[in-house]
Amino acid sequence: MSGLRLVTLVALLCSLPTADGGKVLVFPVEGSHWVNMKVLIQELHSRGHHITVIRPKTSMFIRAESLHYESSSLDWKEFEADFMNNFTTRTLQLRREFHTSTAAYFKAREELMMMMHHAHKTVVNQMQDMFEDAKLMQLFQEAKYDVVLTDPCFGGGVLLAHQLGLPLVFNVRWTIMEDGHHTVAPSPLSYVPIPGLKLTDKMTFWQRVLNVLLSLMVRNNYRTIKESYYTPFVHRHFGPNVHYDELVQAADIWLMRTDFTFEFPRPTMPNVDDNLFRMSVRGIAKVLEIGTLNKDNFLEAVKAVLYEPSYRENVQQLSRLHRDQPMKPLDRAMFWIEFVMRHKGAAHLRTNSYKMSWIQYHSIDVIALLVVLVMMMSLICILTVKCLWCKVCGGRKAKLD
């Protein structure tokens, strides 16, 4: 009997998580973003890691008490519930008009920009308060965290990770105003559509024109928000020669909340894992359900998602394709987070392209040199031919005379 107990004990010990129980500092984003982040936190906790979640005291979504993490509740002013409710209702109304009115599309984008300006300004003000709180920053430093896990939809986690000098892992779909892939990887507009246009990777000429125009609009919005809020903050705390884009691109691992089952083939990078998207009718309803949506708004939100053309016919097939892979998405996410913790970062997976100027990145200097060389060679050839022509013609003329 004792032998059986010994075998059972050994089996239990072998089944325990092999990770070293590191310390993870989580800087999440409210709303539906928290749903996915919470899944990662629960799994990290089950593997023996100690999790600390930064949250506002008045958070509508992130609980102060949890079995899976301890919270660092800060006295921050959170986004107003009425503001978010009104924005959600208005966006759903405009969404229904997209197919019949181009003006509704641009009106929706205008209202989205107003909300994003408000949100990013709030985040940067919060980070200013945090950085000026010497006692709080000292507590973070003394905690000796192994990694920061954050959603770069807002820049708070990015700024804090660099201030603490910690490895950085993204749980990402968006970065400020653009798709995460467009930030981290080459995204040729000829076959990589901008999210929101409902285009595929096979675009007509005019669809490509529309894709380019919207891309310019998105980049302008990104630049406006970045220059208005993040650039002054970065220059103040990290130096005048440091740019916010550099801090984002320096992240060690990008865990993308998507999957090529639901996307179109496009370039990616070694430190990007595209396999975290979890999709089901129930899951989408859960994402929309959280928050302060009232009953009518919730029903409208569900209708907007569930009754898209052919959605209900395709969702089961997409789900089967997504599950048909050698490793569960959550296990892949855990591997990369623990990889960064074990190796104190993953600098060998990051591209150095973000350190290059746009002239170097697009090889403008090389192209300019080659053009000059071709022009010089062409000029030499022309002058040589002209010289030979003059000698030949001049010799013949002399003989005739």
C-alpha positions, 0 to 999 in steps of 0.5 A, spaced: 500 500 500 505 504 501 508 503 494 502 505 491 502 511 495 509 513 493 508 512 486 501 516 486 506 522 490 511 521 484 506 522 479 503 528 482 509 531 483 511 530 476 504 533 474 506 540 477 507 546 473 515 546 471 515 554 471 519 557 476 514 561 479 516 568 477 513 575 478 508 578 473 506 585 473 500 586 469 497 593 466 491 591 463 486 595 459 478 595 461 472 593 457 472 587 452 480 587 452 480 585 460 476 578 458 482 575 454 487 578 459 483 575 465 484 568 461 492 569 461 492 571 468 488 565 470 493 560 466 499 563 469 496 563 476 495 555 475 502 555 473 505 557 480 506 565 478 505 571 482 500 576 478 500 583 480 494 587 476 494 594 476 487 597 476 483 604 478 480 603 484 473 605 481 474 600 475 468 597 472 471 591 470 477 589 474 475 586 481 480 588 487 479 581 490 481 575 486 484 568 487 488 569 481 492 575 482 493 581 487 491 588 485 494 594 486 489 599 486 490 606 484 486 612 485 485 614 478 479 617 475 476 612 470 472 613 464 465 615 465 460 610 464 455 615 461 461 617 456 462 609 454 454 608 454 453 614 449 459 612 445 457 605 444 450 606 442 452 612 437 457 607 434 451 601 433 447 606 430 452 609 425 454 601 424 447 600 421 448 606 416 454 604 413 452 600 407 447 605 405 451 612 407 458 613 406 457 620 411 455 615 416 462 611 416 466 618 416 461 620 422 463 614 426 470 615 425 470 622 427 466 620 434 471 614 435 477 619 434 473 624 439 473 618 444 480 616 443 483 623 444 479 623 451 481 616 453 489 617 451 489 624 454 486 620 461 491 615 460 497 619 459 495 624 465 494 617 469 502 615 468 504 622 469 501 621 476 504 614 477 511 617 475 511 622 480 509 618 485 516 616 488 513 611 493 509 607 488 515 607 483 519 604 489 515 599 491 514 597 483 522 597 483 523 593 489 518 588 487 523 585 482 518 583 477 520 578 471 516 581 466 510 586 464 504 583 461 500 589 457 495 591 452 498 596 448 491 599 445 493 604 450 500 606 452 500 606 460 503 599 460 509 600 455 511 606 459 511 603 465 515 597 463 521 601 460 521 606 466 522 599 470 527 596 465 523 590 465 522 585 459 515 587 455 510 582 453 504 584 449 497 581 449 495 585 443 490 586 437 490 594 437 496 599 438 493 606 439 489 607 433 492 601 428 492 594 427 498 591 431 500 587 425 501 594 421 505 596 427 510 590 428 510 587 421 511 589 413 503 590 411 503 591 403 497 595 402 496 591 395 494 585 399 493 587 406 486 590 408 485 595 413 480 593 418 474 595 418 473 596 410 471 589 410 475 587 404 479 581 402 486 580 400 484 580 393 482 587 391 480 590 385 484 597 383 479 601 386 478 597 392 486 598 393 485 606 392 480 606 398 485 601 402 491 606 401 486 612 402 484 609 409 491 607 411 493 614 410 487 616 414 489 611 420 496 613 420 494 621 420 490 619 426 495 615 429 500 621 429 495 626 431 494 622 438 501 620 439 504 627 438 499 630 442 500 626 448 505 620 448 511 624 445 511 630 450 511 625 455 516 620 452 521 626 451 520 628 458 521 622 462 526 618 457 529 623 453 528 628 447 531 623 442 527 617 444 520 616 440 514 612 443 514 608 437 521 605 439 518 603 446 513 599 442 517 596 437 522 594 443 517 589 446 519 582 446 513 578 444 507 580 441 501 575 443 496 577 437 489 576 439 487 573 432 488 567 428 490 566 420 483 562 420 480 569 421 485 573 417 488 573 410 496 571 409 500 576 410 508 578 413 509 576 420 515 577 425 519 572 429 517 575 435 509 575 433 505 569 435 498 569 431 494 564 435 490 567 441 483 568 438 478 565 441 471 565 437 464 562 439 457 565 439 457 565 446 464 568 447 462 574 443 456 575 447 460 575 453 465 580 451 459 585 449 455 583 455 460 586 460 460 593 462 455 598 463 451 596 457 443 597 458 438 591 456 436 595 449 444 596 448 446 589 449 440 587 444 442 591 439 450 589 440 448 582 439 444 583 433 450 587 430 454 581 431 450 575 430 446 577 424 452 579 419 451 576 413 453 568 413 455 569 420 452 564 423 453 559 417 460 560 418 462 560 425 462 553 426 467 552 420 471 557 423 471 554 430 473 547 427 479 550 423 481 554 429 481 548 433 485 544 428 492 545 430 498 542 434 498 546 440 493 550 444 493 557 443 493 558 451 499 553 451 503 557 446 501 564 450 504 561 456 510 558 453 512 565 450 511 569 457 515 564 460 520 564 455 521 571 456 521 570 464 526 565 463 531 569 458 530 576 461 527 578 454 527 576 447 532 581 444 534 576 439 527 575 436 526 583 435 528 586 428 532 592 428 528 596 423 525 600 428 532 603 429 532 605 422 530 612 419 525 611 414 530 613 409 534 607 411 528 602 412 525 604 405 532 604 402 531 611 399 539 612 400 541 606 396 536 607 391 538 615 390 545 612 389 544 607 384 540 612 380 546 617 381 550 612 378 546 610 372 545 617 370 553 618 371 554 612 367 549 614 362 552 621 361 559 618 360 556 613 355 553 619 351 559 623 352 564 618 349 559 616 343 559 624 342 566 624 342 567 618 338 562 621 333 566 628 333 572 624 331 569 620 326 565 625 323 571 630 323 576 626 320 571 624 314 570 632 313 578 633 313 579 628 308 573 631 304 577 637 304 
